[in-house]
Amino acid sequence: MDTKDINISKSEEEALKIMEDISSVTSGQIQSLKEDEECMQICSDMAELAIEMRKAKNTLAIDTQKELADFHRKHSEDNKHRKNTSLFWISFAGVAATVIVVLVLRGMLFSSEPEYIQVFQAKASAQEVTLQVDDEKEAKPLEEIVQTFPSTIAQVSSKGVDYRPVQTENKEMRKAKVQIHRLSIPRGQTFTVVLPDGTEVLMNSDSRLCYPTVFKGKERVVMLEGEAYFKVVKDTGHPFIVKSGNTQVRVLGTEFNVRSYSPAEICVTLIKGKVAVSDTCGVHAVEMKPGQSAHLSSDGAYVVNEVDIESFLYWKEGFFYFDNVALVDMMKEIGRWYNIDIEFRNSKIMDYRMHFFANRHQDIYHLIELLNRMESFTASLETGKLIIE
């Protein structure tokens, strides 16, 4: 190859100037290098070549024509997407100059601002089950507030709260004022609520359920934020309705899972029976069969798909299960359970689709070990944050 026939692009010419006389590089050239990705890559390739030349036993006896051809071939293969891939060559004036060029270039390459992308934030408040009654301004620890209740309202254990006793009391008790309870489950825990009609609700981490202490009227209505598994007691005369954001699920008696950590990501999965999913205005509605999952699309309509039910229910058994899930979404779920900040240092890996399974009752260090075994990225703890890079 004749070096006279080599065309030099603007980026390559700028890189050539920087590498030829590193001592006279201006701040403007350094800024230009940071903003020009092509120029940056060329300099990086040249630095790698210089390092290899430095490693040679006899640096001054390098066959420059051969190195030129090899460098040109490598540069062409790495940039097939460019229509006009060109090459330039620089004559290194001695070993010392080469080392200086490489060191200064490496310094410039690594001086660029690193990425710090926080995708999940931990809560500083104490993580405990709380209950807010009626219109009280603040929630209180469940164990504290139930001590003020008559035993007929609810029975509380470490794993759940049961409201069925109120339904078995006399008529005078049933005439008592109905209270609205808002139960909040912290991160890193699950909790079971047995509603007054006997319906069982297993609530996932970082979830809230609003419900009456007694169901009255023609409908049994509750409101959910987060995720919960419902096992509804059948009552054909009183439909059971779960409201979450702008979505409502209407059933008579069935089992289903609702995930609604954000209004845009509501997902309903049916296990048994039949449910009707609609928006609160009744504009969009679908009916589901067992083994189907419905979620909101960008136009506000509901999309129904056949799914593997088990993959939606592993959380009930205490496991993380992700099947073809974006890494960023997977890490948000992990951050929610462990209540830990999640920070990415490389935006390019955030959309990796992952398959991952782990026991979420293991500590964070065990989880990090499993993540690193995947060898697709590096996970580490740094000042209380889980860093992904």
C-alpha positions in Angstrom: 0.0 0.0 0.0 1.4 3.4 -0.9 0.9 5.9 1.9 0.6 8.7 -0.6 -2.8 7.3 -1.6 -4.2 7.4 1.9 -7.0 10.0 2.4 -7.2 11.8 5.7 -10.5 13.0 7.2 -10.9 16.0 9.3 -11.0 14.0 12.5 -8.0 12.0 11.5 -6.1 15.2 10.7 -6.9 16.6 14.1 -5.8 13.4 15.8 -2.6 13.5 13.7 -1.8 17.0 14.9 -2.3 16.0 18.5 -0.1 12.9 18.3 2.7 14.6 16.3 3.4 17.3 18.8 1.8 16.6 22.1 3.7 19.4 23.9 1.9 22.1 21.9 -1.6 20.8 22.2 -4.0 23.6 23.1 -7.0 23.5 25.4 -9.2 24.0 22.3 -7.8 20.8 20.7 -8.4 18.8 23.9 -12.0 20.0 24.0 -12.4 19.1 20.4 -11.0 15.7 21.1 -13.6 15.1 23.8 -16.5 16.2 21.5 -15.3 14.3 18.4 -16.0 10.6 19.0 -14.2 9.6 15.8 -11.1 11.5 16.7 -11.2 10.1 20.2 -11.4 6.5 18.8 -8.6 7.1 16.3 -6.3 8.5 19.1 -7.2 5.5 21.2 -6.3 3.1 18.4 -3.0 4.9 17.9 -2.3 4.7 21.6 -2.8 0.9 21.6 -0.5 0.6 18.6 2.1 2.7 20.3 2.0 0.6 23.4 2.5 -2.6 21.3 5.4 -0.9 19.6 6.9 0.0 23.0 6.6 -3.6 24.2 8.7 -4.9 21.2 12.2 -6.0 22.1 13.7 -3.7 19.5 11.4 -0.8 19.2 13.4 1.1 16.6 13.5 -1.9 14.3 9.8 -2.0 13.7 8.6 -2.6 10.2 6.5 0.5 9.7 5.1 -0.5 6.4 3.8 -3.8 7.9 2.4 -2.0 10.9 0.8 0.5 8.6 -1.0 -2.2 6.7 -2.1 -4.1 9.8 -3.3 -0.8 11.4 -5.2 0.1 8.2 -6.8 -3.4 8.1 -7.9 -3.2 11.8 -9.2 0.3 11.5 -11.2 -0.6 8.4 -12.8 -3.7 10.0 -13.8 -1.8 13.1 -15.5 0.9 11.1 -17.4 -1.0 8.4 -20.4 1.2 9.0 -18.6 4.3 7.7 -18.8 4.8 4.0 -15.5 6.5 3.6 -13.1 4.7 6.0 -9.7 6.2 5.6 -6.3 5.9 7.3 -3.5 8.1 8.4 0.0 7.3 9.6 2.3 9.1 12.0 6.0 8.7 12.4 7.0 8.3 16.0 10.2 10.2 16.8 11.8 7.8 19.2 10.7 5.7 22.1 10.6 8.5 24.6 8.3 10.6 22.5 6.0 7.6 22.0 5.7 6.9 25.7 4.9 10.6 26.4 2.3 10.6 23.6 0.6 7.5 25.0 0.6 8.7 28.6 -0.8 12.1 27.8 -3.4 10.6 25.5 -4.5 8.1 28.1 -4.8 10.9 30.6 -7.1 12.9 28.2 -9.2 9.8 27.4 -9.9 9.0 31.1 -10.4 12.6 32.1 -13.8 12.8 30.5 -16.7 12.9 32.9 -17.9 9.4 33.9 -21.6 8.4 33.7 -23.6 8.4 36.9 -27.2 7.4 36.2 -29.3 6.7 39.3 -32.2 4.5 38.4 -33.5 3.8 41.9 -33.3 5.6 45.2 -33.5 4.1 48.7 -35.9 5.4 51.3 -34.3 6.9 54.4 -37.4 6.4 56.6 -37.8 3.3 58.8 -39.1 0.3 56.9 -42.1 -1.1 58.8 -45.7 -2.0 58.1 -47.9 1.1 58.8 -51.6 1.8 58.9 -53.4 5.0 58.2 -57.0 5.2 59.5 -59.7 7.3 57.8 -58.5 10.9 57.3 -55.7 10.9 59.8 -52.8 13.0 58.5 -50.1 10.3 59.0 -49.7 6.6 59.2 -48.5 4.8 62.3 -46.8 1.5 62.9 -49.4 -1.3 62.6 -48.4 -2.9 65.9 -48.9 0.4 67.7 -52.2 1.4 66.2 -54.0 -1.9 66.5 -53.6 -1.7 70.2 -56.2 1.0 70.1 -58.7 -1.1 68.2 -61.4 -3.4 69.7 -60.5 -7.0 69.2 -63.5 -7.3 66.9 -62.0 -5.1 64.2 -58.9 -7.1 63.3 -56.4 -9.7 64.5 -52.7 -9.0 63.8 -49.7 -11.3 63.5 -46.2 -10.8 62.3 -47.2 -12.1 58.8 -50.6 -10.4 58.4 -53.8 -8.8 59.5 -57.3 -10.5 59.5 -60.5 -8.4 59.4 -63.0 -11.4 59.4 -63.9 -11.1 63.1 -66.0 -8.0 62.5 -68.2 -9.9 60.1 -69.2 -12.4 62.7 -70.3 -9.9 65.4 -73.9 -8.9 66.2 -76.0 -6.4 64.2 -75.1 -3.6 66.6 -71.4 -4.0 65.7 -72.2 -4.1 62.0 -74.0 -0.8 62.3 -70.9 0.9 63.6 -69.2 3.4 61.4 -67.1 1.9 58.7 -63.4 2.9 58.8 -61.2 3.2 55.8 -57.7 1.7 56.3 -54.7 2.3 54.2 -52.1 -0.4 54.8 -48.5 0.2 53.6 -45.9 -2.6 53.2 -42.2 -1.6 53.4 -39.5 -2.6 51.0 -38.0 -6.0 51.6 -41.2 -7.6 53.0 -44.5 -9.2 52.0 -47.7 -9.2 54.1 -51.1 -10.8 54.0 -54.4 -9.0 54.5 -57.6 -11.0 55.0 -60.4 -8.6 54.1 -63.8 -8.6 55.9 -65.4 -10.9 53.3 -62.6 -13.5 53.6 -60.7 -12.4 50.4 -57.0 -13.0 50.9 -54.5 -10.4 49.6 -50.8 -11.1 49.6 -49.0 -7.8 49.2 -45.6 -7.5 47.7 -42.8 -5.2 48.8 -43.3 -1.4 48.7 -47.1 -1.7 48.2 -50.2 0.0 49.6 -53.8 -1.2 49.9 -56.8 0.9 50.8 -60.0 -0.8 52.0 -63.0 -0.6 54.3 -63.2 -2.4 57.6 -66.7 -3.7 56.5 -67.9 -4.1 52.9 -71.3 -2.4 52.5 -73.3 -1.7 49.3 -73.4 -3.5 46.1 -69.7 -3.6 45.4 -66.5 -4.6 47.3 -64.0 -2.0 46.3 -60.3 -1.7 47.2 -57.4 0.4 45.9 -53.9 -0.8 45.2 -50.5 0.8 44.6 -47.7 -1.6 44.0 -48.2 -5.4 43.6 -50.6 -7.9 45.2 -52.0 -11.4 44.6 -55.8 -11.6 45.2 -57.7 -14.7 46.1 -61.3 -13.4 46.0 -64.2 -15.0 47.8 -67.0 -15.6 45.4 -70.1 -13.4 45.9 -72.2 -13.1 42.7 -74.3 -10.3 44.2 -71.3 -8.2 45.2 -68.6 -7.9 42.5 -65.1 -7.4 43.8 -63.3 -4.4 42.2 -59.6 -3.5 42.4 -58.8 0.1 41.4 -55.2 1.0 40.5 -54.4 4.3 38.8 -56.8 4.6 35.9 -57.3 0.9 35.7 -59.9 -1.3 37.5 -60.3 -5.0 37.6 -63.8 -6.4 38.2 -64.4 -10.0 39.4 -66.9 -12.2 41.1 -64.6 -14.8 42.6 -61.2 -15.7 41.2 -57.4 -15.5 41.7 -55.2 -12.9 39.9 -52.1 -10.8 40.3 -52.0 -7.0 39.8 -48.7 -5.1 39.4 -49.0 -1.4 39.4 -45.8 0.4 40.7 -46.4 3.1 38.2 -49.5 4.2 36.2 -47.8 3.4 32.9 -46.8 -0.1 33.8 -50.0 -1.7 35.1 -50.2 -5.4 34.5 -53.0 -7.9 35.4 -52.4 -11.6 35.3 -55.3 -14.1 35.6 -54.7 -17.4 37.4 -58.3 -18.7 37.8 -61.8 -17.7 36.8 -62.5 -14.7 34.6 -62.0 -11.0 35.1 -62.8 -7.8 33.2 -60.1 -5.1 33.0 -61.0 -1.6 32.0 -60.1 2.1 32.5 -62.1 4.0 35.1 -64.0 5.9 32.3 -65.0 2.6 30.6 -63.5 3.6 27.2 -61.2 0.6 26.9 -62.1 -2.8 28.3 -61.0 -6.4 27.9 -62.1 -9.8 29.3 -59.4 -12.2 30.3 -59.0 -16.0 30.6 -56.7 -18.0 32.9 -53.1 -17.9 31.7 -53.4 -14.4 30.2 -51.8 -11.1 31.1 -53.1 -7.6 30.2 -51.1 -4.5 30.2 -51.6 -0.9 29.0 -50.3 0.1 25.6 -49.0 3.6 24.7 -52.5 4.5 23.2 -54.3 3.6 26.4 -55.8 0.3 25.2 -55.2 -3.0 26.9 -53.1 -5.7 25.2 -53.8 -9.3 26.2 -51.1 -12.0 25.9 -50.8 -15.7 26.7 -48.1 -16.0 29.4 -46.3 -18.4 31.7 -48.2 -17.8 34.9 -45.4 -19.1 37.1 -43.1 -16.3 35.9 -45.4 -13.7 37.4 -45.8 -15.5 40.7 -42.3 -16.4 41.8 -42.3 -13.3 44.1 -45.0 -15.1 46.2 -42.5 -17.9 46.9 -39.7 -15.5 47.8 -37.7 -15.4 44.5 -36.5 -12.9 41.9 -37.4 -14.2 38.4 -36.6 -12.2 35.3 -37.2 -13.6 31.8 -35.9 -11.5 29.0 -36.2 -8.3 31.1 -34.2 -5.1 30.5 -31.3 -4.9 33.0 -32.4 -1.4 34.2 -35.9 -2.8 35.1 -34.4 -5.8 36.8 -32.2 -3.6 38.9 -35.1 -1.4 39.9 -36.9 -4.4 41.2 -33.8 -5.5 43.1 -33.4 -1.9 44.5 -37.0 -1.9 45.7 -36.6 -5.2 47.6 -33.2 -4.3 49.3 -34.1 -0.6 49.6 -30.8 0.4 48.1 -29.7 3.1 45.6 -29.0 1.7 42.1 -26.5 3.5 39.9 -25.4 2.7 36.4 -21.9 3.8 35.2 -22.5 2.7 31.7 -25.7 3.7 29.9 -25.1 1.3 27.0 -25.8 -1.8 29.2 -29.1 -0.6 30.7 -31.2 -2.1 27.9 -29.5 -5.5 28.0 -32.2 -8.2 28.1 -31.5 -10.6 31.0 -32.6 -14.0 32.4 -32.0 -14.2 36.1 -33.3 -16.2 39.1 -32.3 -15.8 42.7 -33.6 -16.2 46.3 -34.5 -12.7 47.4 -34.2 -13.7 51.1 -30.4 -14.0 50.7 -28.3 -10.9 51.6 -27.2 -8.3 49.0 -23.7 -9.8 48.9 -24.9 -13.1 47.7 -27.0 -11.4 45.0 -24.0 -9.4 43.8 -22.0 -12.6 43.5 -24.7 -14.2 41.4 -24.9 -11.0 39.2 -21.2 -11.1 38.6 -21.3 -14.7 37.6 -23.2 -13.6 34.5 -20.1 -11.9 33.2 -22.1 -9.4 31.2 -21.4 -6.5 33.6 -19.9 -5.8 37.0 -21.9 -5.2 40.2 -20.4 -3.8 43.3 -21.2 -1.9 46.5 -19.8 1.6 46.8 -20.8 3.9 49.7 -24.1 2.3 50.2 -25.0 2.1 46.5 -25.2 -0.8 44.2 -23.0 0.1 41.2 -23.6 -1.5 37.8 -20.9 -1.0 35.1 
